[in-house]
Amino acid sequence: TEFQRPIYYLDVTNSAFNKSLHIFSRMFAEPIFDMNYMNKEIDAVNSEAEKNINSDPWRKRQLFKSLAKEGHPYKKFSTGNTETLRGISLEKLNKKLNDFYEK
């Protein structure tokens, strides 16, 4: 995940490009949000958050965020972890995820 947007890489052969791009794009156009995989994704988000803790650029960004004006969206903490994502039931988290996608 980059600073302002996620970046995705897709490595396929030229002959498979169109079909692969179609399959890959369905992930965004028609997400499944299967609750059976939510714990795995929460663990992946937590792993990324833990990796960032010792990253100087990440810490610098957090410092700048802490200096932002109260109420400004930039001031919000932007990385989840197991504490924040497992603080509610998977059903409620899944509903929030679907509501966010629909919005």
N, C-alpha and C positions, 0 to 999 in steps of 0.2 A: 504494500500500500504506500503510495506516495503522499506527500504533504497535503495537497488539495484535492486529489482524486485517485481512485484506484487505477492501476495499470495492469493490463492483462497481456500475456504473451501467448501466442498460438503458433506452434511449430509443426507444420505439416508439409507434405510434398505438394508440388504444383498441381498434380493431377487430382489430389484430394481436397484442394483448397475450397472450392465452392460448397461441397457437401459439408466439410468440417466447419466452415464459417456459419452455415445454416444451423448446424447442431449447436455450436457454441452460442449463437445469438439467441436460441430458444431459452437458454438459461436466464436471460434478462427479460425476454418478452413474455415467457410463460414459466415463471419460477414455481417450484413444487413446494418449498418450505415444509418438507417432511419432518415431523416431530421426531421420528426415529433417528435422525442424524443431528439433532440440535445439540446434544451433549458433545459430540465430536467437534462441531463447529465452535462451541463455547470454549472447548479446550484449545482449539487452533487460535482463537482470538486471544485467549489468555497467554498462550505461548508467545505470540507476537508482542503483547504488552510487556511480558517479562524480558524479552530480548531488547526492548527499547530502553529499559531502565538504566542500563550502562552506556547508552548511546549519547555522546556529547551533543550532536545536532538535535536529537529529540529533547534532551534536557534544556537546551537553549530555547527551543520552541516553547516548551512548557513555561519557562521563565517569562518569555514575552507574552504568552497567553495570560499569565497571572497579573501582568501589568496593564492589561486591557481594561477599558472602562466597564464598570459594573453593568450587567445586563446585556453587554454586547455578546453576540454568538461566538466570537473568537475566543472569549474567555472560558468557554465550556471545556471540560476535559473531554478529549475526543477518542479515547481508547477504552474499550471495555475489558473486563477481566472476569474471573470466575466469581468474585465477590459481587460485582455489579450485575452480572448476567444470570447468576443463580440465586439472586435475592428475591426472585418471584418465581411462580410456578412455570413450568414449560408451556402449559396451555396459555397462560396469560402472556408470556413472552412471544409465543407463536402468533397470538392475536395482534399484539402490538406490531410485530413484523409485517403481518398481512395488511394491517391498517396503514402502516407507513408506505408499503408498496402501492396500495390503492390510491393513496394521497398523491 
